[in-house]
């Protein structure tokens, strides 16, 4: 498939399906000694009655938590857990990760390759289909669709974080929730981009470490988007409510979690609120069997790469969102169930 079609399909699927879910959608030297964290508060962003979260700037090097070590005989898989959101200006450097990559022969990042079977004409058709499904049936506004109390909460937060984005009012609830979340995160000086994962991939290439990752195949992108359009309204409302809950009660704690992550305070990172929002929105999207299959493909392939590393490679490194480590039946639980020895950082 040509490069235009491949990139176009990936863009459509990532923005229309995966992005709203905020979803997925790992020392010898102490990580604390690698981290210097300073928080600068932008006083201009503070509103006395209803304050926006102060902008966060991290100055100096932040190493993140230490690495989990998974052992299978003489083979060791190191796992780096990443966090989202983090400050936009975070300067990340982990000498522990650098040491591992200087000896490793493979990296499993928290990302995938995506292929979809479309050409330029199909891509244009897919684009118009995507634009159509972004809105509600009969061009209804969110005010006409959401329960009055839920709409009031949404509108208050939209006025706070995205007052000029009136187009958000025309979106499906699951997409409006994702757009509002991204605006609020950005306005707070944070970002949901996994820049740490990108930095690790760059280090791996510098050290000539082989990067292996899931390769997802989307057989029928148009049918996938059609299924997304049929997600039950109740599931979309649950995603919206969970996102608003997190914005109202949890976003202000993001700065503290950024500091906890930078200083390697693993115990403080076991927050259930972020995971609850991610899983609720994923549950909505996975009402589509094709989206559920995309998620299943990624999870199975990523884990298989981990198992293969532990079986056949002396030293390897994997990267995964830290919520995927901690949750019930998450990565650590699955590895323990297979009998691997795990050392906590």
N, C-alpha and C positions, 0 to 999 in steps of 0.2 A: 504494500500500500504506500502511496506517495506521502512525503513528509508533511505536506499541508493537511491532508485528510487525517493523518494520525494525530497531529498536534491539535487540530480542530476538535476531533472527537474527545480527546483528553480534556480540553478546556471545557467543553460543554458538560461532560459527565462530572468533572470535579466541581464546577460551580453549581450545577443544578442538583446534584445528588449528594456528594460527599461533603462539600463545604458547610452546609447548614448544620450538620451533625457535630461539628467541631471534633469529629471523631478520629480513629486511628487511621472513612472514615471509616543499651543498658550501659590493697595498697600498702603498697609498702609505706608510702608517704601519706600522712594525714591530709585529706582533702581540705581541711580547714586551713592548713598552712599554705595552701595554694590560692586561697580566696581573700581578696580585699574588697569589701562591699561598702559603698557609701550611697546614701539616699539623698537626692536633692529634691526639694519640694518647690514646685512652681506656684507661688502664691497667687498669681493672676487667675489660676483655674479654680480658686476656692470661692464658693458661693455660700454665704452663711446659713441660709435657710435649707438648702438642698445641695450639699457640696458634691461636685464632681470629684472622683478619686484623683488625688494629686498625681501629677506626672512623675514617673519613676525613671531615674537615670542611675545606672550602675557604673561606677568609676573604678578602674583597676581590673585585675583579672579575677574571674569567678570560675571555679573548677567544677562546681556541681558536686553531687554525691559521689562517694567512692564507688568502685565497681563491684557488682556481684560476681562471684566466681562459681562456676558450675564445673564439677570434675567428673570425668569418666575414665578411671585408670590414670594413664599418663597424659590424657588430653584435657585441656581446660578451655572453657568458653567464658569470656568476660562479657558482662552485660552492663551497658550504660543506660540508666533511666532518664529520659528527658521530661521536661515540664512545659506546659502551655497554659496560659500565656506567660511570657517573660518580657522584661523591659526591652524596648526597641534598641537601645544603645548598649545592650549587654556585651561586654568583652569577655568571651569565654575562652579559657585555656585550661586543659587538664594535662598535667605532665604525666599522670598515671595512664591516661589514654594514649599519649604519645609514646610512652615506653612499651605499652602493649602492641601498638601498631608497628613499632620498630622490629618486633619479633613475630608478629602474626602473619599468616598466609591467606586469610580471608576475612572480609567484613560483611556482615548482614545488616544493612541499614533499615530504618523504619520508613521505607518507601518502596515503590514498585514501578515496573514498566507496564504500560497499558497499550494495547493494540485494539483497534476497532475496524471492522471491514466496511469502509465507506470511501467513496470517491468525491471529487469536488462538487458534483451536482447533488449527491446525497447529503453532503455536508451542509449545503445551503438549505435543503429541505429540513434537515435536522435542526438547523438554527431557527427557522420559523416555527417548527414544532416546539422547540424549547421556549421561545418567546411567548407562545400561546399558553403553555402550561404554567408559566410563572404567575399568571393572573388567576382570579377566581371565576367560576362559572357565571355567565351573564354579566361579566365585568363588575361584579359586586366588590365593594370596598371592604376592608377589614372591619370597619364599624358595623356593617350590615351582617357580618358573619360571626364575629366573636361575641361571646356573652358580654353584657355591658360592663361587668366588673373587670373582666380580663382585658377588654379593650381600653378601659380607663387606665389600667396599669401600663399597658403597652404604649399608649399615647403619651403618658407622663414621661416615660423613659425615652421615647423617641424625641420629645421636645427637649429633653435634657442632653441627649447624646448626638442626635441627628436632626436638628430642627429644620434644616433646609431640604431634607430628603423626603419630600411628599410622595414620591413614587413608591415608597415603602408601604403606603396605605393600600396600594393596588395588588400587593403580592399575596400569594397563598400563605397561610399561617406559618408553615414550616420554613419557607424561604424568607419571610419577613423576620422570623425569629433569628435566623442565621445572619441576615444583613444587620439587624439591630445589635446583635452580639459583636460583630466585627467592628462596627462603628464605635461602640462603647469601649471595647478593648483598645482601639487605636486612640480614642480621645483621652484615655487614661495613661497614655505613654507606653502601652504594652503592645505586643504582637503575638498572634497565634501561629505565625510561621515557625517551622522547626529549623531555625538557623543552626542550632547545635548539630542536628543530624547532617546538614550540609557541610558544616565545618569538619565533622568526622570523615565524611566522604572525601573531602579535599585532602585531609591528612593521609588517608589511605592511598590516594593516587600518588601523593608525594613519596610515600614509602613503597610504591609499587605493590601494594596489597590488592589482591583480587577482590572486587566487589560483586557479590552475588545477591540477587533480590527476586522476589516473586515476579512472574511475568503473566499478567492478566490478559485474557482474551474476551472481548465483548462482541459476541456474535451478531447481535442485532440491536444497535444503539437506539433506533427509532422505536422498537418494541419496548425497550427499557424505559425510555422517556414516557411512553404511553402508559406503562404500569405505574410510574410515579404519579401520573395525573389521577390515578384511581385510588391513591392512598386514603383510607377512611378519615373523615374529618375529625373524629374523636382522637385519633392518633396524632394528627397535626396539632390539635389543641393541647394535648398533653406535652408535646415538644415546646410549644409556645409558653405554657405555664412554667415548665421546668427552667426554661431560659430566663424568663422574667424573675423567677425565684432566685436564680444565681446572680442576676444583675443587681437585685435589690439587697441581697443578704451576703453575697460571697465575693463580688468583684472587689470590694474594699479590702479584702484579705489577700488579694493577689500580690500586693507588694510584700507582705509578710512571707508568703510562700516563695516568692522570688528570692528573698534573703535566705530562707530555710534551704532552698535548693542550692544556692550559691555556696552556702557554708556546709553543705552535706548533712543537714539535720534530717535524716530519713524518717524518724519517728513523727516529726511535725508535718511531714508531707502526706500522711495517710488521711487525706480529706475525702469525705464521701460526697460532698456537694457537686464537685466537678464531675465525678464519675456518674452521679445520678442524672445530670443533664445530658451527658454524652449518650448514656445507655437509653434514655427515654427518646431522644431524637433518632438514634439508630433504630430503635424499635419501630418508630413510625416509618422510616425509610424501608425497613426490611419487611414491611407488609407487601412490598413488591418482590415476588420470587426471584426476578432477575437481579435486583439489587442485593438480595440475600445471597445469591450465588456469587456475586462479585466479592462480598465480604468473606464468604466461606473460602473462595479461591485464595484470597490473600492470607487469611489465618492459617490455612492448611499448608500452603507453600512456604510461608515464613517459618512455621514450626518445623517442617521437614528439613529446611536448610539448617536450622539449629541442631536437630537430631543428627544430621549428616556430619556437621562440624564436630560434634562430640564423639562421633564414631571414628572419623577418618583424619582429623586435623589436630595437631599438637596444641596450637594456640590460635584462637579466633576471637573476634569481637562482634557483638550484636548490639543494636540500638533499638530501644522500644520506649513508647510513652510510659512514664512511671505508673500511671493508673492501670496499665495492662499488667504490670508486675504484681500490684497489690490486690486486685479484685479477686473475688471468689472464682475458682477455676481459671485463674489467670495464668500467666506464663510460669511463675514460680511454682504454683500448685501442680501444673502439668509436668514440669520437670521433676519435682519430688515424686510424683506418682510413678514415674519411670525408673525410680531408684537412683537418680543422680544425686551426688553430694553437693550441697549448696552452702557457700560461705557468704554471710551477710557483710556489707561494707562496714 
